[in-house]
Amino acid sequence: MAEVIILGSADEAGALAADRIAALVARTPDPVLGLATGSTPLPVWAALRERGVDLSRARGFALDEYLGLPSGHPESYRAVIDREVVAPLGLDPALVRVPGDDGGPVATAGERYEAAIRDAGGVDLQILGIGRTGHIGFNEPGSSLASRTRVKTLTDATRADNARFFASPDEVPRHCLTQGLGTILDARELVLLAFGATKAEAVAGAVEGPVSASLPGSVIQLHPDVTVLVDEEAASKLRYADYYRLAWAHRLDHSAG
């Protein structure tokens, strides 16, 4: 079972996730981080900035990238990662990758990205969000639980959710490159965040439902080290919410002698 922590706000969740990253950096000054985009991880990046965590030696791999946007488009995930993570947190841009950023053929971009992650030693900690359809990364319902980085077609629901970042819904790309569910599971630690009532059904399915390609986020149940950080609204459909609160309130202090 994932460790589910129900918190009072997105800022509290972001602070806890930032503490996990800070602890990783203390152990490993050059960690490999899995970077998510969108509004969900923003509290994590804000909390890291407040803590002044030194990420100058960290390497980063983004979960996904749109296909078809012109170079330099402000909503490409390369631009978003640079704007929201790399610049404010002091990462070295040369050490941060997004799928397909090497300029090679799209048809083999997935294989090249997988090789780059392997060459870096694998991802130490992967930050995740979850979509209303239960997708993580851009792994839409029906994605193989063993999938690797590849081209995917975005659902209308996902495009509608992301339309707020574009001038027009028609500008949202139809295709993307995304790490696969199998790729995500290779990370040594997963931290999934979700906020708001619109995520409640997806969170409940991912944490407590059957593991199924119909709800890609449920694949986290197969990982040995996963933490799910949610606010009260996102936790509202969790059957065992009271237990999760009890477990967190009575957690062991592993730092005690």
C-alpha positions as CSV (number, residue, x, y, z in Angstrom):
1,M,0.0,0.0,0.0
2,A,1.2,3.5,-0.8
3,E,1.8,5.9,2.1
4,V,-1.1,8.3,1.8
5,I,-0.8,11.6,3.6
6,I,-3.8,13.9,3.8
7,L,-2.9,17.5,4.4
8,G,-4.6,20.8,5.0
9,S,-3.4,22.5,1.8
10,A,-1.4,22.2,-1.3
11,D,1.3,24.3,0.3
12,E,1.6,21.8,3.2
13,A,1.9,19.0,0.6
14,G,4.5,20.9,-1.4
15,A,6.5,21.5,1.8
16,L,6.5,17.8,2.6
17,A,7.6,16.9,-0.9
18,A,10.3,19.5,-0.8
19,D,11.6,18.0,2.5
20,R,11.9,14.6,0.7
21,I,13.9,16.2,-2.1
22,A,16.1,18.1,0.4
23,A,16.8,14.9,2.3
24,L,17.8,13.2,-1.0
25,V,20.2,16.0,-1.8
26,A,21.7,15.8,1.6
27,R,22.5,12.1,0.9
28,T,23.3,12.5,-2.7
29,P,24.5,16.0,-3.9
30,D,24.0,15.1,-7.6
31,P,20.6,13.3,-7.5
32,V,18.5,12.5,-10.6
33,L,15.0,14.0,-10.3
34,G,11.9,13.2,-12.3
35,L,10.2,16.5,-13.1
36,A,6.5,17.0,-13.6
37,T,4.9,20.1,-15.1
38,G,1.5,21.8,-14.7
39,S,0.0,23.5,-11.6
40,T,0.2,20.5,-9.3
41,P,3.9,20.6,-8.5
42,L,4.2,24.4,-8.2
43,P,4.0,24.3,-4.4
44,V,7.0,21.8,-4.4
45,W,9.2,24.1,-6.4
46,A,8.1,27.1,-4.3
47,A,9.0,25.2,-1.1
48,L,12.4,24.2,-2.5
49,R,13.2,27.8,-3.3
50,E,12.3,28.9,0.2
51,R,14.6,26.2,1.6
52,G,17.5,27.2,-0.6
53,V,18.2,23.6,-1.5
54,D,21.4,23.4,-3.6
55,L,20.3,21.7,-6.9
56,S,23.2,23.0,-9.0
57,R,24.5,19.4,-9.5
58,A,21.1,17.8,-9.9
59,R,20.1,16.2,-13.1
60,G,16.5,16.2,-14.2
61,F,14.3,14.3,-16.6
62,A,10.8,15.7,-17.5
63,L,7.9,13.3,-17.8
64,D,6.7,14.4,-21.1
65,E,6.7,16.9,-23.9
66,Y,4.2,18.1,-26.6
67,L,4.8,17.4,-30.2
68,G,4.1,19.9,-32.9
69,L,4.7,23.2,-31.0
70,P,7.1,25.7,-32.6
71,S,10.5,26.0,-31.1
72,G,10.5,28.3,-28.1
73,H,6.7,28.1,-27.6
74,P,6.1,29.3,-24.0
75,E,3.9,26.3,-23.2
76,S,6.3,23.6,-24.5
77,Y,7.4,21.6,-21.5
78,R,11.0,22.6,-22.2
79,A,10.0,26.2,-21.7
80,V,7.9,25.5,-18.7
81,I,10.6,23.4,-17.0
82,D,13.2,26.2,-17.6
83,R,10.8,28.9,-16.4
84,E,9.3,27.2,-13.3
85,V,12.1,24.8,-12.2
86,V,15.5,25.4,-13.7
87,A,15.9,29.2,-13.4
88,P,14.3,29.7,-9.9
89,L,15.9,26.6,-8.4
90,G,19.4,27.1,-9.9
91,L,19.6,23.8,-11.9
92,D,22.1,23.6,-14.7
93,P,20.1,23.7,-17.9
94,A,22.6,21.3,-19.6
95,L,21.7,18.7,-17.0
96,V,17.9,18.8,-17.5
97,R,16.3,16.9,-20.3
98,V,12.8,16.7,-21.9
99,P,11.7,13.9,-24.3
100,G,12.8,14.6,-27.8
101,D,15.1,17.5,-27.0
102,D,18.1,16.0,-28.7
103,G,16.8,16.9,-32.2
104,G,16.8,13.3,-33.5
105,P,13.9,11.5,-35.3
106,V,10.6,11.4,-33.3
107,A,10.2,7.7,-34.2
108,T,13.2,6.8,-32.1
109,A,13.0,9.6,-29.5
110,G,11.6,7.2,-26.8
111,E,14.5,4.8,-27.1
112,R,17.0,7.6,-26.9
113,Y,15.4,9.1,-23.8
114,E,15.3,5.8,-22.1
115,A,19.0,5.4,-22.8
116,A,19.7,8.8,-21.4
117,I,17.9,8.0,-18.1
118,R,19.9,4.7,-17.9
119,D,23.1,6.5,-18.5
120,A,22.4,8.9,-15.7
121,G,21.9,6.0,-13.3
122,G,18.1,6.1,-13.2
123,V,15.7,8.5,-11.5
124,D,16.1,8.8,-7.7
125,L,12.9,10.6,-7.0
126,Q,10.0,11.1,-9.4
127,I,7.4,13.9,-8.8
128,L,4.0,13.0,-10.2
129,G,0.6,14.6,-10.7
130,I,-2.5,12.7,-11.8
131,G,-5.2,13.8,-14.3
132,R,-8.9,13.6,-14.0
133,T,-8.8,10.5,-16.3
134,G,-6.3,8.9,-14.0
135,H,-3.3,9.5,-16.3
136,I,0.2,10.0,-15.0
137,G,2.6,11.6,-17.4
138,F,0.6,11.6,-20.6
139,N,-0.2,7.9,-20.2
140,E,-3.9,7.9,-21.1
141,P,-6.3,5.2,-20.1
142,G,-5.5,2.0,-22.0
143,S,-1.7,2.5,-21.6
144,S,0.3,-0.6,-21.0
145,L,1.5,-1.0,-17.4
146,A,4.9,-2.0,-18.9
147,S,5.1,0.9,-21.4
148,R,8.2,2.8,-22.1
149,T,8.8,6.3,-23.4
150,R,6.8,6.7,-26.6
151,V,4.5,8.9,-28.7
152,K,0.9,9.1,-27.4
153,T,-2.3,10.7,-28.6
154,L,-4.0,12.9,-26.0
155,T,-7.6,12.5,-25.1
156,D,-10.1,15.3,-25.6
157,A,-10.5,15.5,-21.8
158,T,-6.7,16.0,-21.3
159,R,-6.6,18.6,-24.0
160,A,-9.5,20.4,-22.4
161,D,-7.8,20.4,-19.0
162,N,-4.6,21.9,-20.6
163,A,-6.4,24.4,-22.7
164,R,-6.2,27.0,-19.9
165,F,-2.5,27.3,-20.7
166,F,-3.1,28.2,-24.3
167,A,-4.8,31.1,-26.1
168,S,-7.3,28.7,-27.7
169,P,-8.3,25.1,-27.1
170,D,-7.4,24.4,-30.7
171,E,-3.8,25.2,-30.0
172,V,-3.4,22.3,-27.5
173,P,-1.3,19.7,-29.3
174,R,-2.9,16.3,-30.1
175,H,0.3,14.3,-29.7
176,C,3.1,14.1,-27.1
177,L,6.1,12.1,-26.1
178,T,5.8,10.7,-22.6
179,Q,7.7,8.4,-20.3
180,G,5.8,5.1,-20.0
181,L,4.3,3.6,-16.9
182,G,7.1,1.0,-16.8
183,T,9.7,3.9,-17.1
184,I,8.0,5.7,-14.2
185,L,8.1,2.5,-12.1
186,D,11.8,2.3,-12.5
187,A,12.4,5.4,-10.4
188,R,13.6,4.5,-6.9
189,E,11.0,6.7,-5.2
190,L,7.6,8.1,-6.3
191,V,5.9,11.2,-4.8
192,L,2.4,11.8,-6.3
193,L,0.5,15.0,-5.4
194,A,-3.2,15.8,-6.1
195,F,-5.4,18.7,-5.0
196,G,-9.0,19.5,-5.4
197,A,-12.3,17.7,-5.7
198,T,-11.9,17.1,-9.4
199,K,-9.0,14.7,-8.6
200,A,-10.8,12.8,-5.9
201,E,-12.1,9.9,-8.1
202,A,-8.8,9.5,-9.8
203,V,-6.9,9.4,-6.5
204,A,-9.3,6.8,-5.0
205,G,-8.9,4.6,-8.1
206,A,-5.1,5.0,-8.2
207,V,-4.7,4.2,-4.5
208,E,-7.5,1.8,-3.6
209,G,-8.9,0.5,-6.9
210,P,-7.7,-2.5,-9.0
211,V,-4.4,-2.1,-10.8
212,S,-5.6,-1.6,-14.4
213,A,-4.6,0.0,-17.6
214,S,-8.0,1.7,-17.5
215,L,-6.7,3.9,-14.7
216,P,-3.0,4.3,-15.4
217,G,-2.3,6.0,-12.1
218,S,-3.1,2.7,-10.3
219,V,0.3,1.4,-11.4
220,I,1.8,3.2,-8.4
221,Q,0.4,0.3,-6.3
222,L,3.2,-1.9,-7.8
223,H,6.0,0.4,-6.6
224,P,7.7,-0.4,-3.3
225,D,8.3,3.3,-2.2
226,V,5.5,5.6,-3.1
227,T,4.0,8.5,-1.2
228,V,0.7,10.2,-2.1
229,L,0.2,13.7,-0.8
230,V,-3.4,15.0,-1.1
231,D,-5.6,17.8,0.3
232,E,-8.9,17.0,2.0
233,E,-10.9,17.5,-1.2
234,A,-8.7,15.2,-3.3
235,A,-9.0,12.7,-0.4
236,S,-12.8,12.9,-0.2
237,K,-13.4,9.6,-2.0
238,L,-10.8,7.5,-0.2
239,R,-12.4,4.6,1.6
240,Y,-9.6,4.3,4.1
241,A,-9.0,8.0,4.7
242,D,-9.4,7.6,8.5
243,Y,-6.7,4.9,8.5
244,Y,-4.3,7.1,6.5
245,R,-4.9,9.9,9.0
246,L,-4.3,7.5,11.9
247,A,-1.1,6.1,10.4
248,W,0.3,9.6,9.7
249,A,-0.6,10.9,13.2
250,H,1.2,7.9,14.8
251,R,4.1,7.6,12.4
252,L,7.4,6.3,13.8
253,D,10.3,8.7,14.1
254,H,13.0,6.9,12.2
255,S,15.6,9.5,13.2
256,A,15.3,8.7,16.8
257,G,18.1,6.7,18.3
